[in-house]
Amino acid sequence: MCGRYAASRRPEELVGLFDVQQWEPEETLAPSWNVAPTDTVHAVLERPLKGAAADGFPPGPARQLRPLKWGLVPAWANSPDAAAKMINARAETVHEKPSFRQAFAARRCLLPGDGYFEWVTGAAERQLEEQGRRKRPRKQPYFVTPADGSVMAMAGLYEFWRDRTLPGDHPRAWWVTCTVVTTEAETTPLAGAAGEGPRSLAEIHPRMPLVLPPDRWDAWLDPAGTDPDELRALLAPPPPGLMRAFPVPTEVSNVRNNGPELVTELDAPEVGTLF
């Protein structure tokens, strides 16, 4: 799964990386090294512009950088209460699940990030738990990031939800929410994996965000792409070896902590993680 990630690139950089045509500087989000569910995040999407925003643009979809709330609320939901549970959508079933299939067919986006976090319980900690000597074993956070330092473009879906308890012109009458598409984690050996650390992404967690390479961005974002087989083909995992993983400070485990120090690569885990 993907339950926490880092996204520190400024919108000006994202605009260039993703060939964005329209964005609102007043909607700029601050860099975050500890993005958590229900946070507002940057998303790249394509849809027609409306009102004054459409002035000067040709008809048709425009690529936009938009702030969305992480945790998808289906259009048919009675309330947004389940948003925090809808942060991920499985690539294998996203086309058929009622919560995601409409968004998969028409509202796809990219969620830019630097990398994502996962937590590993070490063998020694697991043994203490089994012996009843520790009810909550300590976990070592790992940061998984593109090996070449490029942007991590996670496949995402977005949806609109109308709060019927508010008038239509109320600023919170419409919610725009998103979810991260996930896939099976790579089982191929990580570069430099040795010693006490995980030897593959699958050893860290069985699921991972579906990271789309640049050659799939246009097809994924294109709202005119509606062929189910072609869309599902885009969900194939990227070639192995694109990501690397390393231990980071345990301070990232507290969502209140935020700063570049949270993605500092440690020479060794802070919590024992002998596999």
C-alpha positions as CSV (number, residue, x, y, z in Angstrom):
1,M,0.0,0.0,0.0
2,C,1.0,3.6,0.1
3,G,0.0,5.5,3.3
4,R,2.7,8.1,3.6
5,Y,4.9,9.9,1.0
6,A,7.2,12.9,0.5
7,A,6.4,15.6,-2.0
8,S,8.9,18.5,-1.8
9,R,9.1,19.8,-5.4
10,R,7.8,23.3,-5.9
11,P,4.8,23.7,-8.3
12,E,7.0,25.7,-10.7
13,E,9.2,22.6,-11.1
14,L,6.2,20.3,-11.5
15,V,4.7,22.5,-14.2
16,G,7.9,22.0,-16.3
17,L,8.3,18.3,-15.6
18,F,4.7,17.5,-16.5
19,D,4.1,20.0,-19.3
20,V,1.3,21.6,-17.3
21,Q,-0.7,24.2,-19.2
22,Q,-2.7,25.8,-16.3
23,W,-2.2,26.2,-12.6
24,E,-3.2,28.8,-10.0
25,P,-0.2,30.2,-8.0
26,E,-2.6,31.0,-5.1
27,E,-3.3,27.2,-4.8
28,T,0.4,26.5,-4.2
29,L,1.0,23.9,-1.6
30,A,4.0,24.0,0.8
31,P,6.6,21.2,0.4
32,S,5.9,18.2,2.6
33,W,8.2,15.4,3.6
34,N,5.4,13.6,5.5
35,V,2.3,13.6,3.4
36,A,-0.5,11.7,5.2
37,P,-4.0,10.5,4.3
38,T,-6.6,13.4,4.1
39,D,-3.8,15.9,3.3
40,T,-4.2,18.1,0.3
41,V,-1.7,17.1,-2.4
42,H,-0.7,18.2,-5.9
43,A,-2.2,16.3,-8.8
44,V,-1.6,16.5,-12.5
45,L,-4.8,15.9,-14.6
46,E,-6.4,16.8,-17.9
47,R,-9.9,18.2,-18.2
48,P,-11.6,21.2,-19.9
49,L,-11.2,24.5,-18.2
50,K,-14.3,26.5,-17.2
51,G,-15.1,30.2,-16.7
52,A,-12.4,32.8,-16.6
53,A,-9.7,30.0,-16.4
54,A,-10.6,29.0,-20.0
55,D,-9.7,32.4,-21.4
56,G,-6.9,32.1,-23.9
57,F,-7.0,28.3,-24.1
58,P,-8.2,26.3,-27.1
59,P,-11.3,24.1,-26.6
60,G,-10.7,20.7,-25.1
61,P,-8.8,19.3,-22.2
62,A,-6.0,21.2,-20.7
63,R,-3.2,19.7,-18.5
64,Q,-3.6,21.2,-15.0
65,L,-1.8,21.1,-11.7
66,R,-4.6,21.0,-9.0
67,P,-4.7,20.6,-5.2
68,L,-6.8,17.5,-4.3
69,K,-7.6,15.9,-0.9
70,W,-5.9,12.5,-0.6
71,G,-8.7,9.9,0.2
72,L,-11.2,9.3,-2.6
73,V,-14.9,10.0,-1.9
74,P,-17.1,8.3,-4.6
75,A,-19.6,10.6,-6.2
76,W,-22.5,8.4,-4.9
77,A,-21.3,8.4,-1.3
78,N,-23.6,9.8,1.3
79,S,-20.8,11.3,3.3
80,P,-17.0,11.8,3.1
81,D,-16.4,9.8,6.3
82,A,-14.7,6.9,4.6
83,A,-12.1,9.1,2.7
84,A,-9.2,8.1,5.0
85,K,-9.8,4.5,4.1
86,M,-9.9,5.1,0.3
87,I,-6.3,6.2,-0.1
88,N,-5.3,3.3,-2.3
89,A,-6.9,1.4,-5.2
90,R,-5.6,-2.0,-6.3
91,A,-4.5,-2.0,-9.9
92,E,-5.8,-5.6,-10.3
93,T,-9.4,-4.6,-9.5
94,V,-9.7,-0.9,-10.0
95,H,-11.7,-1.3,-13.2
96,E,-14.5,-3.2,-11.5
97,K,-14.7,-1.9,-7.9
98,P,-17.8,0.4,-7.5
99,S,-15.7,3.0,-5.6
100,F,-13.2,3.4,-8.4
101,R,-14.4,2.1,-11.8
102,Q,-16.0,5.4,-12.9
103,A,-12.9,7.4,-12.0
104,F,-10.7,4.8,-13.7
105,A,-12.7,5.2,-16.9
106,A,-12.7,9.0,-17.0
107,R,-10.8,10.7,-14.2
108,R,-7.2,9.6,-14.0
109,C,-4.3,11.7,-12.6
110,L,-0.7,11.6,-11.6
111,L,0.4,12.3,-8.1
112,P,4.0,13.6,-8.0
113,G,6.2,12.7,-5.1
114,D,9.9,12.2,-4.1
115,G,9.3,8.7,-2.7
116,Y,7.1,6.8,-0.3
117,F,7.6,5.4,3.2
118,E,7.0,1.9,4.5
119,W,7.7,0.4,8.0
120,V,9.5,-2.9,8.7
121,T,9.3,-4.9,11.9
122,G,12.7,-6.6,12.5
123,A,13.1,-10.2,13.5
124,A,14.2,-9.3,17.0
125,E,11.1,-7.1,17.5
126,R,8.8,-9.8,16.1
127,Q,10.3,-12.3,18.6
128,L,9.6,-9.9,21.5
129,E,6.0,-9.5,20.3
130,E,5.6,-13.3,20.0
131,Q,6.9,-13.7,23.6
132,G,4.4,-11.1,24.8
133,R,7.2,-8.8,25.9
134,R,6.3,-6.0,23.6
135,K,2.7,-5.3,22.5
136,R,3.6,-2.8,19.9
137,P,6.9,-3.7,18.3
138,R,9.0,-0.8,17.1
139,K,9.3,-0.5,13.3
140,Q,12.0,0.9,11.1
141,P,10.8,3.3,8.4
142,Y,12.3,3.0,4.9
143,F,12.1,5.5,2.1
144,V,11.6,4.2,-1.4
145,T,12.5,6.6,-4.1
146,P,13.5,6.6,-7.8
147,A,17.1,5.5,-8.1
148,D,18.0,8.3,-10.5
149,G,16.5,11.1,-8.4
150,S,13.7,11.8,-10.9
151,V,10.1,12.6,-9.9
152,M,8.0,9.7,-8.7
153,A,4.8,9.9,-10.7
154,M,2.2,7.7,-9.0
155,A,-0.9,6.6,-11.0
156,G,-3.9,8.1,-9.3
157,L,-7.7,8.6,-9.7
158,Y,-9.8,11.6,-8.8
159,E,-13.4,12.2,-8.1
160,F,-15.9,14.9,-7.4
161,W,-18.3,14.8,-4.4
162,R,-21.1,17.2,-3.7
163,D,-22.0,18.0,-0.1
164,R,-25.8,18.3,-0.3
165,T,-25.9,19.9,3.2
166,L,-24.4,23.1,1.8
167,P,-25.6,25.5,-0.9
168,G,-24.0,25.1,-4.3
169,D,-22.1,28.4,-4.1
170,H,-20.5,27.5,-0.7
171,P,-16.7,27.1,-1.0
172,R,-16.8,23.6,0.6
173,A,-19.9,22.4,-1.4
174,W,-17.6,20.4,-3.7
175,W,-14.9,18.0,-2.7
176,V,-12.2,16.9,-5.2
177,T,-10.5,13.8,-3.9
178,C,-7.9,11.3,-5.1
179,T,-6.5,7.9,-4.5
180,V,-3.1,6.2,-5.3
181,V,-3.2,3.1,-7.5
182,T,-1.1,0.3,-6.1
183,T,0.5,-2.9,-7.5
184,E,2.5,-5.9,-6.3
185,A,5.9,-4.8,-5.0
186,E,9.0,-5.9,-6.8
187,T,10.7,-9.1,-5.8
188,T,13.9,-8.3,-7.7
189,P,17.0,-7.6,-5.5
190,L,17.5,-4.0,-4.5
191,A,20.7,-2.3,-5.6
192,G,23.3,-2.7,-2.8
193,A,20.9,-4.8,-0.7
194,A,22.9,-6.8,1.9
195,G,23.4,-7.4,5.6
196,E,20.4,-6.7,7.8
197,G,18.3,-4.7,5.4
198,P,15.5,-5.8,3.1
199,R,16.7,-7.5,-0.1
200,S,13.7,-6.4,-2.2
201,L,10.7,-4.0,-2.1
202,A,8.5,-7.0,-1.5
203,E,10.3,-7.7,1.7
204,I,9.5,-4.2,2.9
205,H,5.8,-4.5,2.0
206,P,3.9,-6.7,-0.5
207,R,2.3,-3.7,-2.2
208,M,3.7,-0.4,-3.7
209,P,2.4,2.6,-5.6
210,L,2.2,2.1,-9.3
211,V,4.9,4.4,-10.5
212,L,4.3,5.3,-14.2
213,P,7.3,6.0,-16.4
214,P,7.1,9.2,-18.6
215,D,6.2,7.3,-21.7
216,R,2.9,6.4,-20.1
217,W,1.9,9.8,-18.7
218,D,0.1,11.1,-21.8
219,A,-2.0,8.0,-22.3
220,W,-2.9,7.8,-18.6
221,L,-4.0,11.4,-18.4
222,D,-5.9,11.5,-21.7
223,P,-9.6,11.7,-20.8
224,A,-10.4,10.5,-24.3
225,G,-8.8,7.1,-23.6
226,T,-11.8,4.9,-22.7
227,D,-10.8,1.5,-24.1
228,P,-10.8,-0.8,-21.0
229,D,-8.1,-3.1,-22.3
230,E,-5.8,-0.2,-23.3
231,L,-6.2,1.4,-19.9
232,R,-5.5,-1.8,-18.0
233,A,-2.4,-2.3,-20.1
234,L,-1.1,1.0,-18.6
235,L,-1.3,-0.6,-15.2
236,A,1.5,-3.1,-15.9
237,P,4.3,-2.6,-13.3
238,P,7.2,-0.6,-14.6
239,P,10.5,-2.3,-15.4
240,P,12.3,-3.5,-12.2
241,G,15.3,-1.7,-10.7
242,L,13.9,1.8,-11.0
243,M,13.6,2.3,-7.2
244,R,15.9,2.2,-4.3
245,A,15.2,1.9,-0.6
246,F,17.1,3.0,2.5
247,P,16.4,3.4,6.3
248,V,15.4,6.9,7.5
249,P,14.9,8.4,11.0
250,T,12.0,7.1,13.0
251,E,10.7,10.7,13.5
252,V,8.8,10.2,10.3
253,S,6.5,7.8,12.1
254,N,4.9,10.8,13.8
255,V,2.7,12.7,11.3
256,R,3.3,15.9,13.1
257,N,7.0,15.9,12.1
258,N,7.9,17.4,8.8
259,G,11.1,18.5,7.2
260,P,13.9,17.3,4.8
261,E,15.7,15.5,7.7
262,L,12.9,12.9,7.5
263,V,14.4,11.5,4.3
264,T,18.0,11.5,5.5
265,E,19.6,8.2,4.5
266,L,20.9,6.3,7.5
267,D,24.0,4.2,7.5
268,A,22.2,1.6,9.5
269,P,18.6,1.1,10.8
270,E,17.7,2.8,14.1
271,V,15.5,-0.2,15.0
272,G,16.9,-3.7,14.6
273,T,15.7,-5.2,11.3
274,L,17.5,-8.4,10.9
275,F,15.6,-10.5,8.3
